[in-house]
Amino acid sequence: MRSHTLTYSKTKHSIQILDSLTVDIHITENPYKLLPEDLFVMAARINKKRSFLFVSKVLGKHIPIDPQIGLLTGELLASRYMEKVKKVDTGMAAEHLSAFKNGPDFMNSSPFIDKDHNPVIIGFAETATALGHAFFQSFKRADYFHTTRELLANQNSVITFEEEHSHATSHRCYADADLLDNKREIILVDDEMTTGKTAINIIRSIHERFPRKMYTVVSILDWRSPKDQMLFNDLEKELGIIINNVSLLKGEIDVKGTPEVHKGQSAEEPLGHAVQLSCIHLNKEFPELLSRTNEPSVTLSGEIRNIPYLKDSGRFGLDAKRQAELSVSLAEIGQSLSRKRDGRNTLCLGTGEFMYIPMKLASFMGEGVKFHSTTRSPIFVRNEKDYGAKYGISFQNPEDPGMAQFIYNIPEGYYEEAFLFFEREPEKDFLMPFINQLKKYIKNIKIVYFNGGEKNE
């Protein structure tokens, strides 16, 4: 009952998952000669639509990472995009690659792609919201927004599309329609393409209302089969468009077997500890740095939540000028949070789609800081070598109690403290079930709120 990688050559790998599922990988493109085991491990999904998951080691979703690596991955993809699509050497790829392979020192990420390139960049929720934003921060002139699974009460989504294999399939986009009502190149950023159907769905949705000539799909991993790639070629011919594809690792996979999984987490949980709990209200400490919206959302049960969102998360659109201002603000806030640290090993934990801002803050908080996020994805947990989900916590989403959420790969007693980041403050009754789970692994929890309710103002 082990998961391991057998390397037959530089391009062929066979990965066994739980002794019941085999994934054979044939790598066809690896422009930066990255090691697959440095990019991902694998796990079994509790999902009838897709039985396996490439668990990224660089994304900051399911596995704790150095936050600089998460930001650097987006920048490395931006360099690769310029090389492959625009035939331009940014002069940054070698530096990014060295930092990626050898471990980054502190990097003050700043735009390096000149103003002649002005795309509209879209990150995919929930997994690639930070990746898309990190890709976008490389541009001196661009616009960015990410898709969302959130439902807003008073706004219509400018486009909608489906992600069939996902645990939550519907994507919405609440950016201003002017961001799409143009002829600029659109760059879609996702962590992985297995079939590419999600990218095809959003391209169709955009093209129906806002046609243009060029789209680019960017991902860390691209596993599309020749048949799947042919669907992109067919779409190009049908719509009269160009679709570029950019990835750090490209290949084909062959999946055999079915993992023996069930919804209950299988790893033993610790008994828990008394918790040291504190709250940090950034909307009070830094009111001039945090711009808010007044958009209410609708929970799965139909209740209205009137807690404001942040304008600059990426959900509502962001241009390069505001991104530069945001970077300055986050550096100031991150340095303030670093002075509130109590331990050497600190976990910064984003929540759901709210990933980039917590990741960026974590990058300013000093050494010994790891970052990752809660997720909607149910993954089978097994504490075994080289498996992608060794530990797991399941709980109701404090911001929407009808939704299940999960955290993976937090070992008991490793972190001396956690900074838990919420874009919008949840009700205490909905928050405590989550805290009671998390305290089994971490004794000192600092809850960081960006926007509180009026009663907390």
C-alpha positions as CSV (number, residue, x, y, z in Angstrom):
1,M,0.0,0.0,0.0
2,R,2.6,2.5,-1.1
3,S,2.8,5.2,-3.7
4,H,6.2,5.5,-5.5
5,T,7.7,6.6,-8.7
6,L,9.8,4.2,-10.8
7,T,12.0,6.1,-13.3
8,Y,12.7,4.1,-16.4
9,S,14.3,7.0,-18.3
10,K,14.3,10.8,-18.3
11,T,10.9,10.8,-20.0
12,K,9.1,7.7,-18.8
13,H,7.7,7.2,-15.3
14,S,5.2,4.8,-13.7
15,I,3.4,5.9,-10.5
16,Q,1.6,3.4,-8.4
17,I,-1.2,4.9,-6.2
18,L,-2.5,2.7,-3.3
19,D,-1.5,-0.5,-5.1
20,S,-4.8,-0.2,-7.1
21,L,-4.2,2.6,-9.6
22,T,-1.2,3.0,-12.0
23,V,-0.4,6.2,-13.9
24,D,2.2,5.8,-16.6
25,I,3.7,9.1,-17.8
26,H,5.6,9.8,-21.0
27,I,7.2,13.3,-20.9
28,T,7.4,14.9,-24.4
29,E,8.4,18.5,-23.5
30,N,10.5,19.7,-20.6
31,P,12.0,23.0,-21.7
32,Y,13.7,23.8,-18.3
33,K,14.7,20.2,-17.5
34,L,12.7,20.1,-14.3
35,L,12.4,16.9,-12.3
36,P,8.8,15.7,-12.2
37,E,9.2,14.7,-8.6
38,D,10.0,18.3,-7.8
39,L,6.7,19.5,-9.3
40,F,4.2,16.9,-8.0
41,V,3.3,13.8,-6.1
42,M,0.1,11.8,-6.7
43,A,-3.0,10.9,-4.6
44,A,-6.4,9.3,-5.1
45,R,-9.4,11.6,-5.4
46,I,-12.8,10.8,-3.8
47,N,-14.5,11.8,-7.0
48,K,-16.2,9.4,-9.5
49,K,-15.4,11.8,-12.4
50,R,-11.6,11.5,-12.0
51,S,-9.9,9.1,-9.7
52,F,-6.4,10.6,-9.4
53,L,-4.9,14.0,-8.6
54,F,-1.5,15.5,-9.4
55,V,-0.7,17.1,-6.0
56,S,1.4,20.1,-6.8
57,K,4.6,20.8,-4.8
58,V,4.8,24.4,-6.2
59,L,1.2,25.6,-6.2
60,G,0.5,26.2,-2.5
61,K,-2.8,24.4,-2.5
62,H,-2.6,20.9,-1.0
63,I,1.1,20.8,0.1
64,P,2.8,23.5,2.2
65,I,5.4,25.4,0.2
66,D,7.9,28.2,0.5
67,P,5.7,31.1,-0.5
68,Q,8.5,32.4,-2.8
69,I,8.3,29.2,-4.8
70,G,4.6,29.7,-5.4
71,L,5.2,33.3,-6.7
72,L,8.3,32.2,-8.6
73,T,6.3,29.4,-10.5
74,G,4.0,32.1,-11.9
75,E,7.0,34.2,-13.0
76,L,8.7,31.2,-14.6
77,L,5.6,30.5,-16.6
78,A,5.5,34.1,-17.7
79,S,9.1,33.8,-19.0
80,R,8.2,30.6,-20.8
81,Y,5.1,32.3,-22.3
82,M,7.2,35.1,-23.7
83,E,9.8,32.7,-25.1
84,K,7.3,30.3,-26.8
85,V,4.5,32.6,-27.9
86,K,6.2,36.0,-28.3
87,K,9.7,34.7,-29.2
88,V,11.2,37.2,-26.7
89,D,13.9,36.5,-24.2
90,T,12.9,38.3,-21.0
91,G,16.4,37.8,-19.5
92,M,14.8,36.5,-16.3
93,A,14.3,32.8,-17.1
94,A,17.8,31.7,-16.0
95,E,17.5,33.6,-12.7
96,H,14.0,32.2,-12.0
97,L,15.1,28.7,-12.9
98,S,18.2,28.9,-10.6
99,A,16.0,30.1,-7.7
100,F,13.4,27.5,-8.5
101,K,15.9,24.6,-8.5
102,N,18.2,25.8,-5.7
103,G,15.8,27.5,-3.3
104,P,14.9,31.1,-3.6
105,D,16.4,33.8,-1.4
106,F,14.0,36.7,-0.8
107,M,12.9,37.9,-4.3
108,N,11.1,41.2,-4.6
109,S,8.9,40.2,-7.5
110,S,8.5,43.1,-9.9
111,P,7.2,43.3,-13.5
112,F,9.7,42.3,-16.1
113,I,7.5,42.0,-19.3
114,D,7.5,45.3,-21.1
115,K,4.5,47.5,-21.8
116,D,4.2,46.4,-25.4
117,H,2.5,43.2,-24.2
118,N,-1.0,44.0,-22.9
119,P,-3.0,40.8,-22.5
120,V,-6.1,40.0,-20.3
121,I,-5.1,37.3,-17.9
122,I,-7.6,34.9,-16.3
123,G,-6.8,32.6,-13.4
124,F,-9.0,29.5,-12.7
125,A,-10.7,29.1,-9.3
126,E,-10.1,27.7,-6.9
127,T,-6.7,26.1,-7.3
128,A,-5.0,28.5,-9.7
129,T,-6.1,31.9,-8.4
130,A,-2.7,32.6,-6.9
131,L,-0.8,31.1,-9.8
132,G,-2.7,33.3,-12.3
133,H,-2.1,36.4,-10.1
134,A,1.7,35.5,-9.8
135,F,1.8,35.1,-13.6
136,F,0.1,38.5,-14.0
137,Q,2.4,40.3,-11.6
138,S,5.2,39.8,-14.2
139,F,3.6,42.2,-16.7
140,K,4.1,46.0,-16.7
141,R,0.9,46.4,-18.6
142,A,-1.9,43.9,-18.3
143,D,-5.2,43.2,-16.6
144,Y,-6.2,40.3,-14.4
145,F,-9.2,38.6,-12.9
146,H,-9.9,35.1,-11.7
147,T,-13.0,33.0,-12.1
148,T,-15.0,32.2,-8.9
149,R,-17.4,29.6,-7.6
150,E,-18.9,32.4,-5.4
151,L,-22.5,33.6,-6.2
152,L,-23.0,37.3,-5.8
153,A,-26.5,38.6,-5.0
154,N,-26.5,41.8,-7.1
155,Q,-24.2,41.0,-10.0
156,N,-24.6,38.9,-13.1
157,S,-21.6,36.9,-14.2
158,V,-20.1,38.3,-17.4
159,I,-19.4,34.8,-18.6
160,T,-20.0,31.3,-17.1
161,F,-18.6,27.9,-18.0
162,E,-18.2,24.5,-16.5
163,E,-15.3,22.3,-15.2
164,E,-16.9,18.9,-15.6
165,H,-14.3,16.8,-13.6
166,S,-14.2,19.2,-10.6
167,H,-15.9,18.7,-7.3
168,A,-17.6,22.1,-7.9
169,T,-18.2,22.6,-11.6
170,S,-19.6,26.0,-12.2
171,H,-17.3,29.0,-12.8
172,R,-18.4,32.7,-12.8
173,C,-16.7,35.9,-13.7
174,Y,-17.5,39.2,-12.0
175,A,-15.0,41.5,-13.7
176,D,-16.2,44.4,-15.7
177,A,-17.3,43.4,-19.2
178,D,-15.0,46.1,-20.6
179,L,-12.0,43.8,-19.7
180,L,-13.3,41.3,-22.3
181,D,-15.0,43.7,-24.8
182,N,-11.9,44.2,-26.8
183,K,-9.5,42.4,-29.2
184,R,-6.6,41.8,-26.8
185,E,-5.1,38.4,-26.3
186,I,-6.6,36.4,-23.5
187,I,-4.3,34.2,-21.4
188,L,-5.9,31.5,-19.4
189,V,-3.8,30.2,-16.4
190,D,-4.5,26.9,-14.7
191,D,-2.3,24.5,-12.7
192,E,-2.9,21.5,-14.9
193,M,-4.6,20.4,-18.1
194,T,-5.5,16.7,-18.2
195,T,-8.1,16.9,-21.1
196,G,-8.3,20.6,-21.7
197,K,-12.1,20.6,-21.6
198,T,-12.2,23.5,-19.1
199,A,-10.1,25.7,-21.3
200,I,-12.2,24.9,-24.3
201,N,-15.4,25.7,-22.3
202,I,-14.2,29.1,-21.3
203,I,-12.9,30.0,-24.8
204,R,-16.3,29.1,-26.2
205,S,-18.0,31.2,-23.5
206,I,-15.8,34.2,-24.1
207,H,-15.9,33.9,-27.9
208,E,-19.7,33.8,-28.0
209,R,-19.9,37.4,-26.6
210,F,-16.4,38.8,-27.1
211,P,-14.8,37.3,-30.1
212,R,-11.1,37.8,-30.8
213,K,-8.2,36.2,-32.7
214,M,-5.8,34.9,-30.1
215,Y,-6.1,32.8,-26.9
216,T,-3.2,31.3,-24.9
217,V,-3.6,28.5,-22.3
218,V,-0.9,28.4,-19.7
219,S,-0.4,25.6,-17.2
220,I,2.3,24.0,-15.0
221,L,1.4,20.5,-16.4
222,D,-0.1,19.6,-19.7
223,W,-1.3,16.0,-20.0
224,R,-3.6,16.3,-23.0
225,S,-3.6,13.2,-25.3
226,P,-3.3,13.6,-29.1
227,K,-7.1,13.2,-29.3
228,D,-7.5,16.0,-26.7
229,Q,-5.1,18.3,-28.6
230,M,-7.0,17.6,-31.8
231,L,-10.1,19.2,-30.1
232,F,-8.1,22.4,-29.7
233,N,-7.2,22.2,-33.4
234,D,-10.8,21.7,-34.3
235,L,-11.9,24.6,-32.2
236,E,-9.3,26.9,-33.9
237,K,-10.7,25.9,-37.3
238,E,-14.3,26.3,-36.2
239,L,-13.9,29.7,-34.7
240,G,-11.1,31.0,-36.9
241,I,-8.8,31.6,-33.9
242,I,-5.3,30.8,-32.7
243,I,-4.8,28.9,-29.4
244,N,-1.3,28.9,-28.0
245,N,-0.3,26.4,-25.3
246,V,2.4,26.9,-22.7
247,S,3.5,24.6,-19.9
248,L,6.5,23.7,-17.8
249,L,6.0,20.0,-18.3
250,K,4.1,18.3,-21.2
251,G,3.4,14.7,-21.8
252,E,0.9,11.9,-22.0
253,I,-0.6,9.8,-19.3
254,D,-2.2,6.3,-19.2
255,V,-4.3,5.5,-16.2
256,K,-5.1,1.9,-15.2
257,G,-7.2,0.6,-12.4
258,T,-9.5,2.2,-9.8
259,P,-8.3,3.3,-6.3
260,E,-10.1,1.8,-3.3
261,V,-11.2,4.9,-1.5
262,H,-14.1,6.1,0.5
263,K,-15.3,9.5,1.8
264,G,-14.1,9.0,5.4
265,Q,-10.5,10.1,6.0
266,S,-8.4,7.0,6.8
267,A,-5.5,8.5,8.7
268,E,-5.6,8.6,12.5
269,E,-6.1,12.1,13.9
270,P,-4.4,13.4,17.0
271,L,-6.5,13.9,20.1
272,G,-6.0,17.7,20.1
273,H,-4.7,20.3,22.5
274,A,-5.7,23.4,24.3
275,V,-5.5,26.2,21.8
276,Q,-4.0,29.7,22.1
277,L,-6.3,31.8,19.9
278,S,-6.0,35.4,18.8
279,C,-7.5,37.6,16.1
280,I,-5.9,40.3,13.9
281,H,-8.3,42.7,12.2
282,L,-6.4,44.2,9.2
283,N,-9.3,46.4,8.2
284,K,-8.8,48.2,11.5
285,E,-4.9,48.1,11.5
286,F,-4.5,49.2,7.9
287,P,-7.8,50.8,6.8
288,E,-6.1,53.0,4.2
289,L,-4.4,50.0,2.5
290,L,-7.4,47.8,2.0
291,S,-10.0,48.7,-0.6
292,R,-13.4,46.9,-0.1
293,T,-16.5,46.2,-2.2
294,N,-20.1,46.2,-1.0
295,E,-21.1,43.1,-2.9
296,P,-23.2,40.6,-0.9
297,S,-22.9,36.9,-1.7
298,V,-25.3,34.0,-1.6
299,T,-24.5,30.8,0.3
300,L,-25.4,27.4,-0.9
301,S,-28.4,27.4,1.3
302,G,-29.6,30.7,-0.2
303,E,-28.6,33.0,2.7
304,I,-27.2,36.5,2.0
305,R,-23.8,37.4,3.4
306,N,-23.2,41.1,3.6
307,I,-19.5,41.0,4.6
308,P,-17.5,43.0,2.1
309,Y,-15.0,41.4,-0.3
310,L,-11.6,42.9,-1.0
311,K,-11.4,44.7,-4.3
312,D,-7.8,43.6,-5.0
313,S,-8.1,39.9,-4.6
314,G,-8.4,39.5,-8.3
315,R,-12.0,38.4,-8.3
316,F,-13.3,41.8,-9.6
317,G,-10.4,42.7,-11.9
318,L,-7.0,44.3,-11.4
319,D,-4.7,46.4,-13.6
320,A,-0.9,46.6,-13.5
321,K,-1.0,50.1,-11.8
322,R,-3.2,48.8,-8.9
323,Q,-1.1,45.7,-8.7
324,A,2.0,47.8,-8.1
325,E,0.2,49.7,-5.3
326,L,-1.0,46.4,-3.9
327,S,2.5,45.0,-3.7
328,V,3.7,48.0,-1.7
329,S,0.7,47.6,0.7
330,L,1.2,43.9,1.2
331,A,4.9,44.4,1.9
332,E,4.0,46.8,4.8
333,I,1.3,44.4,6.1
334,G,3.5,41.4,5.8
335,Q,6.3,43.0,7.7
336,S,3.8,43.9,10.4
337,L,2.6,40.3,10.6
338,S,6.2,39.1,10.8
339,R,6.5,41.0,14.1
340,K,3.6,39.1,15.5
341,R,5.3,35.7,15.0
342,D,6.0,33.6,18.1
343,G,7.8,30.6,16.6
344,R,10.4,29.4,14.1
345,N,8.1,27.2,12.1
346,T,5.0,29.1,11.0
347,L,2.2,28.0,8.7
348,C,0.3,30.7,6.7
349,L,-3.0,29.2,5.6
350,G,-5.2,30.7,2.9
351,T,-8.8,29.8,2.5
352,G,-10.5,28.6,-0.6
353,E,-10.0,31.0,-3.5
354,F,-8.3,33.5,-1.3
355,M,-4.7,32.5,-2.0
356,Y,-2.6,35.1,-3.6
357,I,-2.8,37.9,-1.0
358,P,-2.0,35.4,1.9
359,M,0.8,33.9,-0.2
360,K,2.3,37.3,-0.9
361,L,2.1,38.3,2.7
362,A,3.7,35.0,3.8
363,S,6.6,35.9,1.5
364,F,7.4,39.0,3.6
365,M,7.1,37.2,7.0
366,G,10.7,35.9,7.2
367,E,12.4,32.4,7.4
368,G,10.6,29.3,8.5
369,V,7.3,30.2,6.9
370,K,5.3,27.8,4.8
371,F,2.1,28.5,2.9
372,H,-0.9,26.6,1.5
373,S,-4.7,26.7,1.5
374,T,-7.9,25.0,2.4
375,T,-9.7,23.3,-0.5
376,R,-13.0,21.9,-1.7
377,S,-11.3,18.8,-3.1
378,P,-12.0,15.5,-1.2
379,I,-8.7,13.5,-1.3
380,F,-8.2,10.1,0.1
381,V,-5.7,10.4,3.1
382,R,-3.0,7.8,3.7
383,N,0.1,8.4,5.8
384,E,2.6,6.7,3.5
385,K,5.9,7.7,1.8
386,D,5.6,9.6,-1.5
387,Y,1.8,9.8,-1.2
388,G,0.2,13.2,-1.9
389,A,-2.1,13.5,1.1
390,K,-0.5,12.1,4.3
391,Y,-2.8,14.0,6.8
392,G,-6.3,15.4,6.3
393,I,-8.8,17.6,8.1
394,S,-12.4,17.9,7.0
395,F,-14.8,20.6,8.2
396,Q,-17.7,22.8,7.2
397,N,-16.6,26.0,5.4
398,P,-16.8,28.8,8.0
399,E,-17.9,31.3,5.3
400,D,-20.5,28.9,3.9
401,P,-21.5,26.1,6.3
402,G,-23.3,24.1,3.6
403,M,-19.9,23.5,1.8
404,A,-17.4,20.9,2.9
405,Q,-13.7,21.9,3.0
406,F,-10.5,20.2,3.6
407,I,-6.8,20.8,4.6
408,Y,-4.1,18.3,3.8
409,N,-0.5,17.6,4.9
410,I,-0.2,19.3,8.3
411,P,1.7,17.0,10.6
412,E,1.0,17.1,14.3
413,G,3.3,19.4,16.3
414,Y,5.5,20.5,13.4
415,Y,4.2,24.1,13.3
416,E,4.5,26.2,16.4
417,E,1.8,28.6,15.1
418,A,-0.5,29.2,12.2
419,F,-1.8,32.4,10.6
420,L,-5.2,31.6,9.2
421,F,-6.3,34.2,6.6
422,F,-10.0,35.0,5.9
423,E,-11.0,37.5,3.3
424,R,-14.3,37.9,5.1
425,E,-14.9,37.3,8.7
426,P,-17.2,34.3,9.4
427,E,-19.6,33.9,12.3
428,K,-17.9,32.5,15.4
429,D,-20.4,29.5,15.6
430,F,-19.4,28.5,12.0
431,L,-15.7,29.1,12.7
432,M,-15.1,27.1,15.8
433,P,-15.7,23.6,14.2
434,F,-12.8,24.4,11.9
435,I,-10.6,25.7,14.8
436,N,-11.4,22.6,16.8
437,Q,-10.0,20.5,14.0
438,L,-7.0,22.6,13.3
439,K,-5.9,22.8,17.0
440,K,-5.3,19.0,16.9
441,Y,-2.3,19.8,14.8
442,I,-1.3,23.4,15.8
443,K,-1.6,24.9,19.3
444,N,-1.2,28.6,18.5
445,I,-3.6,30.0,15.9
446,K,-3.8,33.6,14.8
447,I,-6.9,34.4,12.8
448,V,-6.3,37.2,10.3
449,Y,-9.4,39.0,9.0
450,F,-9.2,41.4,6.1
451,N,-12.9,42.4,6.2
452,G,-15.2,42.2,9.3
453,G,-18.9,42.6,9.6
454,E,-20.4,46.0,10.6
455,K,-20.7,44.7,14.2
456,N,-17.0,44.3,14.3
457,E,-16.2,47.7,12.8
